[in-house]
Every structure is written in structure tokens, then in C-alpha cells.
Amino acid sequence: MGQVLDSKYEVEAVATYEAVIDRVRTQSHYDGIVISLYPRDEERGKEVLRQIRAVDAHADTPVVAVCGPSHERSGDMLLEEGFDDALQMPFSQAELLSVVHGIVEGDA
């Protein structure tokens, strides 16, 4: 995913939910955040979103959920939970770029 986005955007990848929260708390600005949600950690993913929204500098930062094909939540459910957009695998490079472009450019 990072390689596809690196071709058009400045990307910072982290490996854990804890690292996401640390970066959001210490960085003054991100245009958008993409989070992979794992079915076993769905509640933690929602908690990460809540913590992102709790940081004043990122309260309105668009957050996209990326989840696997067996994820129990539909894109509509993730939107209702507060995510700005959702992608369910498998998705194409074009779909990923379109979603990220939409949040970065404010088209979402």
C-alpha cells in the first residue's frame, strides 16, 4: 500500500496502533490517515480513531479504514462509526489512490 501511495504522496508508515497514536500526538499535521483494521482488533481500531479525534490538531483529519475481505463490518458501518471512508480488500491501486486523493483534496 505504501509503495502505491509513495508515488504521489509523502507517506509515513507505522506498524502498530500505538505508533499511530504516538505520531498523531507528536505531529502537528497530517492531510489524511489510513488505518488497517484487523477483525480480531476491531475494537482497538475504533479506539485508535477515537484517540485521533481527541487530538485537537487532528480532530478533523480524514481517516480511512482498510480491512480484509472477511471483515465483518461493511463500509457503511465503518462510516457510521466515524471513519471518513473505507476500503475492503481486494481493491485496486486506482481505488486506493482515488480514496486517498479524495480525502487529501477534500473531495470525500
Rosetta blueprint (number, residue, H / E / L):
1 M L
2 G H
3 Q H
4 V H
5 L H
6 D H
7 S L
8 K L
9 Y L
10 E L
11 V L
12 E L
13 A L
14 V L
15 A L
16 T L
17 Y H
18 E H
19 A H
20 V H
21 I H
22 D H
23 R H
24 V H
25 R H
26 T H
27 Q L
28 S L
29 H L
30 Y L
31 D L
32 G L
33 I E
34 V E
35 I E
36 S E
37 L E
38 Y L
39 P H
40 R H
41 D H
42 E H
43 E H
44 R H
45 G H
46 K H
47 E H
48 V H
49 L H
50 R H
51 Q H
52 I H
53 R H
54 A H
55 V L
56 D H
57 A H
58 H H
59 A L
60 D L
61 T L
62 P L
63 V E
64 V E
65 A E
66 V E
67 C E
68 G L
69 P L
70 S L
71 H L
72 E L
73 R L
74 S L
75 G H
76 D H
77 M H
78 L H
79 L H
80 E H
81 E L
82 G L
83 F L
84 D L
85 D E
86 A E
87 L E
88 Q E
89 M L
90 P L
91 F L
92 S L
93 Q H
94 A H
95 E H
96 L H
97 L H
98 S H
99 V H
100 V H
101 H H
102 G H
103 I H
104 V H
105 E H
106 G L
107 D L
108 A L
